[in-house]
Amino acid sequence: MKMEYEHTLFEVTTGGPLKVTGPFVIKGHDGKIIETEEEVFLCRCGKSSQKPFCDDTHERVGFSQ
C-alpha cells in the first residue's frame, strides 16, 4: 500500500541511501532537472555509478554512516 504524502519526506537509512518519498525536484550536476513523485533512493556513500541515485555500491564499499 503506497502512502500519500502532502510533503516530501527524506529518510536517512542506516548504512545506506537517503530515501525520498513524495513530490520533489532535483537538479543534477549536468543541469538536468528531474521531477518525480515516485520513491527514490539517493546515494550517500559517494561511490554510485548512477549518481545522484543509489546503485547499492554502499554494500560493497562498507559504507556505515
N, CA, C, O and CB atoms as a CASP TS submission, in Angstrom:
PFRMAT TS
TARGET T0000
AUTHOR 0000-0000-0000
METHOD Language model
MODEL 1
PARENT N/A
ATOM      1  N   MET     1       0.831  -1.181   0.000  1.00  0.00           N
ATOM      2  CA  MET     1       0.000   0.000   0.000  1.00  0.00           C
ATOM      3  C   MET     1       0.879   1.249   0.000  1.00  0.00           C
ATOM      4  O   MET     1       1.702   1.429   0.898  1.00  0.00           O
ATOM      5  CB  MET     1      -0.947  -0.004   1.210  1.00  0.00           C
ATOM      6  N   LYS     2       0.712   2.096  -0.986  1.00  0.00           N
ATOM      7  CA  LYS     2       1.507   3.309  -1.093  1.00  0.00           C
ATOM      8  C   LYS     2       0.893   4.406  -0.234  1.00  0.00           C
ATOM      9  O   LYS     2      -0.310   4.661  -0.292  1.00  0.00           O
ATOM     10  CB  LYS     2       1.616   3.764  -2.560  1.00  0.00           C
ATOM     11  N   MET     3       1.740   5.049   0.564  1.00  0.00           N
ATOM     12  CA  MET     3       1.275   6.155   1.393  1.00  0.00           C
ATOM     13  C   MET     3       1.411   7.444   0.604  1.00  0.00           C
ATOM     14  O   MET     3       2.426   7.663  -0.057  1.00  0.00           O
ATOM     15  CB  MET     3       2.070   6.236   2.727  1.00  0.00           C
ATOM     16  N   GLU     4       0.425   8.277   0.663  1.00  0.00           N
ATOM     17  CA  GLU     4       0.470   9.571   0.004  1.00  0.00           C
ATOM     18  C   GLU     4       0.973  10.613   1.000  1.00  0.00           C
ATOM     19  O   GLU     4       0.504  10.669   2.137  1.00  0.00           O
ATOM     20  CB  GLU     4      -0.928   9.963  -0.556  1.00  0.00           C
ATOM     21  N   TYR     5       1.902  11.413   0.582  1.00  0.00           N
ATOM     22  CA  TYR     5       2.450  12.450   1.428  1.00  0.00           C
ATOM     23  C   TYR     5       2.096  13.813   0.855  1.00  0.00           C
ATOM     24  O   TYR     5       2.187  14.032  -0.353  1.00  0.00           O
ATOM     25  CB  TYR     5       3.970  12.293   1.571  1.00  0.00           C
ATOM     26  N   GLU     6       1.694  14.723   1.730  1.00  0.00           N
ATOM     27  CA  GLU     6       1.439  16.089   1.317  1.00  0.00           C
ATOM     28  C   GLU     6       2.761  16.803   1.088  1.00  0.00           C
ATOM     29  O   GLU     6       2.857  17.714   0.265  1.00  0.00           O
ATOM     30  CB  GLU     6       0.589  16.830   2.364  1.00  0.00           C
ATOM     31  N   HIS     7       3.790  16.372   1.836  1.00  0.00           N
ATOM     32  CA  HIS     7       5.118  16.961   1.739  1.00  0.00           C
ATOM     33  C   HIS     7       6.121  15.871   1.389  1.00  0.00           C
ATOM     34  O   HIS     7       5.826  14.679   1.476  1.00  0.00           O
ATOM     35  CB  HIS     7       5.512  17.670   3.061  1.00  0.00           C
ATOM     36  N   THR     8       7.283  16.295   1.003  1.00  0.00           N
ATOM     37  CA  THR     8       8.349  15.351   0.712  1.00  0.00           C
ATOM     38  C   THR     8       8.982  14.886   2.013  1.00  0.00           C
ATOM     39  O   THR     8       9.220  15.686   2.917  1.00  0.00           O
ATOM     40  CB  THR     8       9.406  15.982  -0.215  1.00  0.00           C
ATOM     41  N   LEU     9       9.254  13.592   2.104  1.00  0.00           N
ATOM     42  CA  LEU     9       9.881  13.009   3.282  1.00  0.00           C
ATOM     43  C   LEU     9      11.261  12.491   2.895  1.00  0.00           C
ATOM     44  O   LEU     9      11.390  11.677   1.981  1.00  0.00           O
ATOM     45  CB  LEU     9       9.004  11.871   3.880  1.00  0.00           C
ATOM     46  N   PHE    10      12.287  12.962   3.589  1.00  0.00           N
ATOM     47  CA  PHE    10      13.655  12.493   3.402  1.00  0.00           C
ATOM     48  C   PHE    10      14.002  11.642   4.611  1.00  0.00           C
ATOM     49  O   PHE    10      13.941  12.114   5.747  1.00  0.00           O
ATOM     50  CB  PHE    10      14.667  13.689   3.226  1.00  0.00           C
ATOM     51  N   GLU    11      14.369  10.381   4.369  1.00  0.00           N
ATOM     52  CA  GLU    11      14.673   9.460   5.463  1.00  0.00           C
ATOM     53  C   GLU    11      16.084   8.911   5.300  1.00  0.00           C
ATOM     54  O   GLU    11      16.404   8.304   4.278  1.00  0.00           O
ATOM     55  CB  GLU    11      13.645   8.304   5.513  1.00  0.00           C
ATOM     56  N   VAL    12      16.923   9.123   6.303  1.00  0.00           N
ATOM     57  CA  VAL    12      18.283   8.586   6.279  1.00  0.00           C
ATOM     58  C   VAL    12      18.209   7.130   6.702  1.00  0.00           C
ATOM     59  O   VAL    12      17.749   6.819   7.801  1.00  0.00           O
ATOM     60  CB  VAL    12      19.249   9.402   7.214  1.00  0.00           C
ATOM     61  N   THR    13      18.663   6.234   5.825  1.00  0.00           N
ATOM     62  CA  THR    13      18.661   4.820   6.161  1.00  0.00           C
ATOM     63  C   THR    13      20.025   4.463   6.751  1.00  0.00           C
ATOM     64  O   THR    13      21.044   4.986   6.301  1.00  0.00           O
ATOM     65  CB  THR    13      18.340   3.942   4.909  1.00  0.00           C
ATOM     66  N   THR    14      20.057   3.596   7.734  1.00  0.00           N
ATOM     67  CA  THR    14      21.293   3.208   8.390  1.00  0.00           C
ATOM     68  C   THR    14      22.198   2.466   7.412  1.00  0.00           C
ATOM     69  O   THR    14      21.826   1.419   6.882  1.00  0.00           O
ATOM     70  CB  THR    14      21.001   2.338   9.621  1.00  0.00           C
ATOM     71  N   GLY    15      23.378   3.010   7.180  1.00  0.00           N
ATOM     72  CA  GLY    15      24.354   2.363   6.309  1.00  0.00           C
ATOM     73  C   GLY    15      23.960   2.324   4.849  1.00  0.00           C
ATOM     74  O   GLY    15      24.518   1.541   4.080  1.00  0.00           O
ATOM     75  N   GLY    16      23.004   3.156   4.448  1.00  0.00           N
ATOM     76  CA  GLY    16      22.542   3.123   3.070  1.00  0.00           C
ATOM     77  C   GLY    16      22.162   4.486   2.544  1.00  0.00           C
ATOM     78  O   GLY    16      22.627   5.510   3.044  1.00  0.00           O
ATOM     79  N   PRO    17      21.320   4.493   1.539  1.00  0.00           N
ATOM     80  CA  PRO    17      20.980   5.727   0.842  1.00  0.00           C
ATOM     81  C   PRO    17      19.981   6.601   1.599  1.00  0.00           C
ATOM     82  O   PRO    17      19.477   6.233   2.660  1.00  0.00           O
ATOM     83  CB  PRO    17      20.427   5.398  -0.509  1.00  0.00           C
ATOM     84  N   LEU    18      19.719   7.749   1.025  1.00  0.00           N
ATOM     85  CA  LEU    18      18.686   8.658   1.503  1.00  0.00           C
ATOM     86  C   LEU    18      17.410   8.318   0.752  1.00  0.00           C
ATOM     87  O   LEU    18      17.359   8.427  -0.474  1.00  0.00           O
ATOM     88  CB  LEU    18      19.092  10.165   1.300  1.00  0.00           C
ATOM     89  N   LYS    19      16.385   7.909   1.477  1.00  0.00           N
ATOM     90  CA  LYS    19      15.105   7.535   0.872  1.00  0.00           C
ATOM     91  C   LYS    19      14.242   8.788   0.771  1.00  0.00           C
ATOM     92  O   LYS    19      14.028   9.483   1.764  1.00  0.00           O
ATOM     93  CB  LYS    19      14.380   6.415   1.707  1.00  0.00           C
ATOM     94  N   VAL    20      13.749   9.073  -0.433  1.00  0.00           N
ATOM     95  CA  VAL    20      12.927  10.257  -0.663  1.00  0.00           C
ATOM     96  C   VAL    20      11.555   9.804  -1.141  1.00  0.00           C
ATOM     97  O   VAL    20      11.433   9.102  -2.145  1.00  0.00           O
ATOM     98  CB  VAL    20      13.592  11.219  -1.699  1.00  0.00           C
ATOM     99  N   THR    21      10.521  10.217  -0.404  1.00  0.00           N
ATOM    100  CA  THR    21       9.150   9.853  -0.735  1.00  0.00           C
ATOM    101  C   THR    21       8.332  11.129  -0.869  1.00  0.00           C
ATOM    102  O   THR    21       8.387  12.003  -0.005  1.00  0.00           O
ATOM    103  CB  THR    21       8.539   8.906   0.342  1.00  0.00           C
ATOM    104  N   GLY    22       7.587  11.230  -1.936  1.00  0.00           N
ATOM    105  CA  GLY    22       6.764  12.412  -2.172  1.00  0.00           C
ATOM    106  C   GLY    22       7.314  13.228  -3.320  1.00  0.00           C
ATOM    107  O   GLY    22       8.396  12.939  -3.832  1.00  0.00           O
ATOM    108  N   PRO    23       6.579  14.240  -3.723  1.00  0.00           N
ATOM    109  CA  PRO    23       6.992  15.033  -4.886  1.00  0.00           C
ATOM    110  C   PRO    23       8.234  15.862  -4.581  1.00  0.00           C
ATOM    111  O   PRO    23       8.346  16.468  -3.515  1.00  0.00           O
ATOM    112  CB  PRO    23       5.853  15.949  -5.336  1.00  0.00           C
ATOM    113  N   PHE    24       9.173  15.879  -5.544  1.00  0.00           N
ATOM    114  CA  PHE    24      10.348  16.726  -5.397  1.00  0.00           C
ATOM    115  C   PHE    24      10.995  16.951  -6.759  1.00  0.00           C
ATOM    116  O   PHE    24      10.716  16.247  -7.729  1.00  0.00           O
ATOM    117  CB  PHE    24      11.357  16.098  -4.412  1.00  0.00           C
ATOM    118  N   VAL    25      11.862  17.949  -6.798  1.00  0.00           N
ATOM    119  CA  VAL    25      12.626  18.286  -7.993  1.00  0.00           C
ATOM    120  C   VAL    25      14.091  18.288  -7.592  1.00  0.00           C
ATOM    121  O   VAL    25      14.454  18.810  -6.538  1.00  0.00           O
ATOM    122  CB  VAL    25      12.188  19.674  -8.602  1.00  0.00           C
ATOM    123  N   ILE    26      14.934  17.697  -8.441  1.00  0.00           N
ATOM    124  CA  ILE    26      16.376  17.700  -8.183  1.00  0.00           C
ATOM    125  C   ILE    26      17.085  18.106  -9.472  1.00  0.00           C
ATOM    126  O   ILE    26      16.692  17.696 -10.564  1.00  0.00           O
ATOM    127  CB  ILE    26      16.876  16.292  -7.678  1.00  0.00           C
ATOM    128  N   LYS    27      18.126  18.911  -9.334  1.00  0.00           N
ATOM    129  CA  LYS    27      18.921  19.355 -10.477  1.00  0.00           C
ATOM    130  C   LYS    27      20.283  18.692 -10.392  1.00  0.00           C
ATOM    131  O   LYS    27      21.010  18.872  -9.415  1.00  0.00           O
ATOM    132  CB  LYS    27      19.055  20.912 -10.513  1.00  0.00           C
ATOM    133  N   GLY    28      20.630  17.921 -11.424  1.00  0.00           N
ATOM    134  CA  GLY    28      21.901  17.217 -11.452  1.00  0.00           C
ATOM    135  C   GLY    28      23.065  18.130 -11.777  1.00  0.00           C
ATOM    136  O   GLY    28      22.867  19.284 -12.157  1.00  0.00           O
ATOM    137  N   HIS    29      24.280  17.620 -11.630  1.00  0.00           N
ATOM    138  CA  HIS    29      25.488  18.403 -11.912  1.00  0.00           C
ATOM    139  C   HIS    29      25.553  18.840 -13.365  1.00  0.00           C
ATOM    140  O   HIS    29      26.229  19.815 -13.692  1.00  0.00           O
ATOM    141  CB  HIS    29      26.731  17.600 -11.564  1.00  0.00           C
ATOM    142  N   ASP    30      24.851  18.123 -14.241  1.00  0.00           N
ATOM    143  CA  ASP    30      24.815  18.458 -15.655  1.00  0.00           C
ATOM    144  C   ASP    30      23.702  19.446 -15.993  1.00  0.00           C
ATOM    145  O   ASP    30      23.507  19.795 -17.158  1.00  0.00           O
ATOM    146  CB  ASP    30      24.649  17.204 -16.471  1.00  0.00           C
ATOM    147  N   GLY    31      22.972  19.895 -14.972  1.00  0.00           N
ATOM    148  CA  GLY    31      21.893  20.843 -15.168  1.00  0.00           C
ATOM    149  C   GLY    31      20.549  20.210 -15.486  1.00  0.00           C
ATOM    150  O   GLY    31      19.538  20.904 -15.595  1.00  0.00           O
ATOM    151  N   LYS    32      20.540  18.885 -15.636  1.00  0.00           N
ATOM    152  CA  LYS    32      19.301  18.182 -15.940  1.00  0.00           C
ATOM    153  C   LYS    32      18.367  18.221 -14.735  1.00  0.00           C
ATOM    154  O   LYS    32      18.778  17.953 -13.606  1.00  0.00           O
ATOM    155  CB  LYS    32      19.589  16.725 -16.353  1.00  0.00           C
ATOM    156  N   ILE    33      17.112  18.557 -14.989  1.00  0.00           N
ATOM    157  CA  ILE    33      16.094  18.627 -13.947  1.00  0.00           C
ATOM    158  C   ILE    33      15.311  17.320 -13.932  1.00  0.00           C
ATOM    159  O   ILE    33      14.833  16.859 -14.969  1.00  0.00           O
ATOM    160  CB  ILE    33      15.145  19.841 -14.171  1.00  0.00           C
ATOM    161  N   ILE    34      15.188  16.736 -12.765  1.00  0.00           N
ATOM    162  CA  ILE    34      14.395  15.525 -12.582  1.00  0.00           C
ATOM    163  C   ILE    34      13.272  15.872 -11.616  1.00  0.00           C
ATOM    164  O   ILE    34      13.520  16.303 -10.489  1.00  0.00           O
ATOM    165  CB  ILE    34      15.271  14.323 -12.049  1.00  0.00           C
ATOM    166  N   GLU    35      12.045  15.681 -12.062  1.00  0.00           N
ATOM    167  CA  GLU    35      10.875  15.952 -11.239  1.00  0.00           C
ATOM    168  C   GLU    35      10.093  14.655 -11.108  1.00  0.00           C
ATOM    169  O   GLU    35       9.763  14.025 -12.113  1.00  0.00           O
ATOM    170  CB  GLU    35       9.991  17.094 -11.850  1.00  0.00           C
ATOM    171  N   THR    36       9.793  14.252  -9.878  1.00  0.00           N
ATOM    172  CA  THR    36       9.116  12.979  -9.688  1.00  0.00           C
ATOM    173  C   THR    36       8.280  12.977  -8.410  1.00  0.00           C
ATOM    174  O   THR    36       8.504  13.771  -7.496  1.00  0.00           O
ATOM    175  CB  THR    36      10.131  11.847  -9.652  1.00  0.00           C
ATOM    176  N   GLU    37       7.340  12.090  -8.375  1.00  0.00           N
ATOM    177  CA  GLU    37       6.575  11.815  -7.160  1.00  0.00           C
ATOM    178  C   GLU    37       6.825  10.379  -6.720  1.00  0.00           C
ATOM    179  O   GLU    37       6.269   9.927  -5.719  1.00  0.00           O
ATOM    180  CB  GLU    37       5.059  12.063  -7.390  1.00  0.00           C
ATOM    181  N   GLU    38       7.666   9.659  -7.470  1.00  0.00           N
ATOM    182  CA  GLU    38       7.995   8.272  -7.153  1.00  0.00           C
ATOM    183  C   GLU    38       9.015   8.221  -6.016  1.00  0.00           C
ATOM    184  O   GLU    38       9.794   9.156  -5.831  1.00  0.00           O
ATOM    185  CB  GLU    38       8.539   7.542  -8.401  1.00  0.00           C
ATOM    186  N   GLU    39       9.006   7.132  -5.264  1.00  0.00           N
ATOM    187  CA  GLU    39      10.003   6.904  -4.225  1.00  0.00           C
ATOM    188  C   GLU    39      11.350   6.675  -4.895  1.00  0.00           C
ATOM    189  O   GLU    39      11.457   5.874  -5.823  1.00  0.00           O
ATOM    190  CB  GLU    39       9.614   5.694  -3.319  1.00  0.00           C
ATOM    191  N   VAL    40      12.384   7.381  -4.425  1.00  0.00           N
ATOM    192  CA  VAL    40      13.729   7.200  -4.964  1.00  0.00           C
ATOM    193  C   VAL    40      14.715   7.083  -3.802  1.00  0.00           C
ATOM    194  O   VAL    40      14.412   7.442  -2.664  1.00  0.00           O
ATOM    195  CB  VAL    40      14.119   8.382  -5.909  1.00  0.00           C
ATOM    196  N   PHE    41      15.891   6.576  -4.121  1.00  0.00           N
ATOM    197  CA  PHE    41      16.959   6.428  -3.142  1.00  0.00           C
ATOM    198  C   PHE    41      18.178   7.166  -3.672  1.00  0.00           C
ATOM    199  O   PHE    41      18.681   6.859  -4.753  1.00  0.00           O
ATOM    200  CB  PHE    41      17.282   4.920  -2.864  1.00  0.00           C
ATOM    201  N   LEU    42      18.652   8.146  -2.899  1.00  0.00           N
ATOM    202  CA  LEU    42      19.797   8.956  -3.301  1.00  0.00           C
ATOM    203  C   LEU    42      21.061   8.466  -2.610  1.00  0.00           C
ATOM    204  O   LEU    42      21.049   8.137  -1.424  1.00  0.00           O
ATOM    205  CB  LEU    42      19.552  10.438  -2.979  1.00  0.00           C
ATOM    206  N   CYS    43      22.150   8.423  -3.367  1.00  0.00           N
ATOM    207  CA  CYS    43      23.436   7.940  -2.870  1.00  0.00           C
ATOM    208  C   CYS    43      23.972   8.826  -1.742  1.00  0.00           C
ATOM    209  O   CYS    43      23.954  10.053  -1.840  1.00  0.00           O
ATOM    210  CB  CYS    43      24.450   7.877  -4.011  1.00  0.00           C
ATOM    211  N   ARG    44      24.448   8.185  -0.673  1.00  0.00           N
ATOM    212  CA  ARG    44      25.140   8.899   0.409  1.00  0.00           C
ATOM    213  C   ARG    44      26.605   8.510   0.506  1.00  0.00           C
ATOM    214  O   ARG    44      27.392   9.221   1.132  1.00  0.00           O
ATOM    215  CB  ARG    44      24.455   8.631   1.739  1.00  0.00           C
ATOM    216  N   CYS    45      26.988   7.385  -0.107  1.00  0.00           N
ATOM    217  CA  CYS    45      28.365   6.920   0.040  1.00  0.00           C
ATOM    218  C   CYS    45      29.308   7.606  -0.951  1.00  0.00           C
ATOM    219  O   CYS    45      30.522   7.602  -0.750  1.00  0.00           O
ATOM    220  CB  CYS    45      28.427   5.408  -0.147  1.00  0.00           C
ATOM    221  N   GLY    46      28.765   8.189  -2.007  1.00  0.00           N
ATOM    222  CA  GLY    46      29.588   8.885  -2.992  1.00  0.00           C
ATOM    223  C   GLY    46      30.192   7.997  -4.057  1.00  0.00           C
ATOM    224  O   GLY    46      30.954   8.480  -4.894  1.00  0.00           O
ATOM    225  N   LYS    47      29.875   6.711  -4.051  1.00  0.00           N
ATOM    226  CA  LYS    47      30.509   5.767  -4.977  1.00  0.00           C
ATOM    227  C   LYS    47      29.573   5.234  -6.063  1.00  0.00           C
ATOM    228  O   LYS    47      30.017   4.473  -6.922  1.00  0.00           O
ATOM    229  CB  LYS    47      31.065   4.612  -4.203  1.00  0.00           C
ATOM    230  N   SER    48      28.309   5.606  -6.050  1.00  0.00           N
ATOM    231  CA  SER    48      27.341   5.098  -7.023  1.00  0.00           C
ATOM    232  C   SER    48      27.723   5.479  -8.447  1.00  0.00           C
ATOM    233  O   SER    48      28.208   6.583  -8.694  1.00  0.00           O
ATOM    234  CB  SER    48      25.947   5.623  -6.703  1.00  0.00           C
ATOM    235  N   SER    49      27.506   4.572  -9.370  1.00  0.00           N
ATOM    236  CA  SER    49      27.740   4.874 -10.787  1.00  0.00           C
ATOM    237  C   SER    49      26.506   5.511 -11.413  1.00  0.00           C
ATOM    238  O   SER    49      26.515   5.850 -12.596  1.00  0.00           O
ATOM    239  CB  SER    49      28.124   3.598 -11.558  1.00  0.00           C
ATOM    240  N   GLN    50      25.444   5.676 -10.628  1.00  0.00           N
ATOM    241  CA  GLN    50      24.197   6.265 -11.118  1.00  0.00           C
ATOM    242  C   GLN    50      23.836   7.530 -10.340  1.00  0.00           C
ATOM    243  O   GLN    50      22.657   7.843 -10.174  1.00  0.00           O
ATOM    244  CB  GLN    50      23.056   5.247 -11.022  1.00  0.00           C
ATOM    245  N   LYS    51      24.848   8.255  -9.866  1.00  0.00           N
ATOM    246  CA  LYS    51      24.607   9.461  -9.072  1.00  0.00           C
ATOM    247  C   LYS    51      23.633  10.382  -9.788  1.00  0.00           C
ATOM    248  O   LYS    51      23.714  10.542 -11.006  1.00  0.00           O
ATOM    249  CB  LYS    51      25.925  10.200  -8.790  1.00  0.00           C
ATOM    250  N   PRO    52      22.728  10.979  -9.057  1.00  0.00           N
ATOM    251  CA  PRO    52      22.646  11.041  -7.611  1.00  0.00           C
ATOM    252  C   PRO    52      21.914   9.852  -6.991  1.00  0.00           C
ATOM    253  O   PRO    52      21.685   9.829  -5.782  1.00  0.00           O
ATOM    254  CB  PRO    52      21.970  12.305  -7.209  1.00  0.00           C
ATOM    255  N   PHE    53      21.547   8.868  -7.809  1.00  0.00           N
ATOM    256  CA  PHE    53      20.765   7.745  -7.315  1.00  0.00           C
ATOM    257  C   PHE    53      21.651   6.612  -6.815  1.00  0.00           C
ATOM    258  O   PHE    53      22.775   6.432  -7.285  1.00  0.00           O
ATOM    259  CB  PHE    53      19.841   7.237  -8.401  1.00  0.00           C
ATOM    260  N   CYS    54      21.137   5.860  -5.867  1.00  0.00           N
ATOM    261  CA  CYS    54      21.845   4.737  -5.270  1.00  0.00           C
ATOM    262  C   CYS    54      21.832   3.537  -6.216  1.00  0.00           C
ATOM    263  O   CYS    54      20.816   3.250  -6.849  1.00  0.00           O
ATOM    264  CB  CYS    54      21.219   4.362  -3.916  1.00  0.00           C
ATOM    265  N   ASP    55      22.962   2.840  -6.309  1.00  0.00           N
ATOM    266  CA  ASP    55      23.033   1.586  -7.068  1.00  0.00           C
ATOM    267  C   ASP    55      23.513   0.435  -6.175  1.00  0.00           C
ATOM    268  O   ASP    55      23.978  -0.589  -6.675  1.00  0.00           O
ATOM    269  CB  ASP    55      23.977   1.747  -8.285  1.00  0.00           C
ATOM    270  N   ASP    56      23.401   0.603  -4.879  1.00  0.00           N
ATOM    271  CA  ASP    56      23.786  -0.377  -3.853  1.00  0.00           C
ATOM    272  C   ASP    56      25.293  -0.556  -3.687  1.00  0.00           C
ATOM    273  O   ASP    56      25.727  -1.511  -3.044  1.00  0.00           O
ATOM    274  CB  ASP    56      23.178  -1.701  -4.179  1.00  0.00           C
ATOM    275  N   THR    57      26.095   0.340  -4.251  1.00  0.00           N
ATOM    276  CA  THR    57      27.545   0.263  -4.087  1.00  0.00           C
ATOM    277  C   THR    57      27.935   0.356  -2.618  1.00  0.00           C
ATOM    278  O   THR    57      28.964  -0.190  -2.220  1.00  0.00           O
ATOM    279  CB  THR    57      28.233   1.372  -4.884  1.00  0.00           C
ATOM    280  N   HIS    58      27.126   1.042  -1.799  1.00  0.00           N
ATOM    281  CA  HIS    58      27.438   1.185  -0.374  1.00  0.00           C
ATOM    282  C   HIS    58      27.628  -0.163   0.304  1.00  0.00           C
ATOM    283  O   HIS    58      28.375  -0.270   1.276  1.00  0.00           O
ATOM    284  CB  HIS    58      26.336   1.960   0.329  1.00  0.00           C
ATOM    285  N   GLU    59      26.962  -1.186  -0.198  1.00  0.00           N
ATOM    286  CA  GLU    59      27.106  -2.532   0.367  1.00  0.00           C
ATOM    287  C   GLU    59      28.498  -3.099   0.109  1.00  0.00           C
ATOM    288  O   GLU    59      29.063  -3.779   0.965  1.00  0.00           O
ATOM    289  CB  GLU    59      26.047  -3.470  -0.216  1.00  0.00           C
ATOM    290  N   ARG    60      29.050  -2.820  -1.072  1.00  0.00           N
ATOM    291  CA  ARG    60      30.375  -3.339  -1.440  1.00  0.00           C
ATOM    292  C   ARG    60      31.514  -2.568  -0.794  1.00  0.00           C
ATOM    293  O   ARG    60      32.565  -3.137  -0.499  1.00  0.00           O
ATOM    294  CB  ARG    60      30.541  -3.310  -2.937  1.00  0.00           C
ATOM    295  N   VAL    61      31.309  -1.258  -0.572  1.00  0.00           N
ATOM    296  CA  VAL    61      32.398  -0.432  -0.044  1.00  0.00           C
ATOM    297  C   VAL    61      32.368  -0.290   1.469  1.00  0.00           C
ATOM    298  O   VAL    61      33.237   0.365   2.045  1.00  0.00           O
ATOM    299  CB  VAL    61      32.349   0.930  -0.667  1.00  0.00           C
ATOM    300  N   GLY    62      31.380  -0.894   2.120  1.00  0.00           N
ATOM    301  CA  GLY    62      31.325  -0.884   3.578  1.00  0.00           C
ATOM    302  C   GLY    62      30.882   0.440   4.177  1.00  0.00           C
ATOM    303  O   GLY    62      31.292   0.783   5.286  1.00  0.00           O
ATOM    304  N   PHE    63      30.060   1.181   3.470  1.00  0.00           N
ATOM    305  CA  PHE    63      29.546   2.459   3.982  1.00  0.00           C
ATOM    306  C   PHE    63      28.707   2.193   5.228  1.00  0.00           C
ATOM    307  O   PHE    63      27.847   1.313   5.221  1.00  0.00           O
ATOM    308  CB  PHE    63      28.701   3.205   2.896  1.00  0.00           C
ATOM    309  N   SER    64      28.955   2.956   6.307  1.00  0.00           N
ATOM    310  CA  SER    64      28.240   2.669   7.552  1.00  0.00           C
ATOM    311  C   SER    64      27.715   3.911   8.261  1.00  0.00           C
ATOM    312  O   SER    64      27.361   3.826   9.437  1.00  0.00           O
ATOM    313  CB  SER    64      29.138   1.920   8.482  1.00  0.00           C
ATOM    314  N   GLN    65      27.654   5.012   7.623  1.00  0.00           N
ATOM    315  CA  GLN    65      27.175   6.256   8.262  1.00  0.00           C
ATOM    316  C   GLN    65      25.691   6.295   8.389  1.00  0.00           C
ATOM    317  O   GLN    65      25.141   7.270   8.902  1.00  0.00           O
ATOM    318  CB  GLN    65      27.628   7.458   7.493  1.00  0.00           C
TER
END
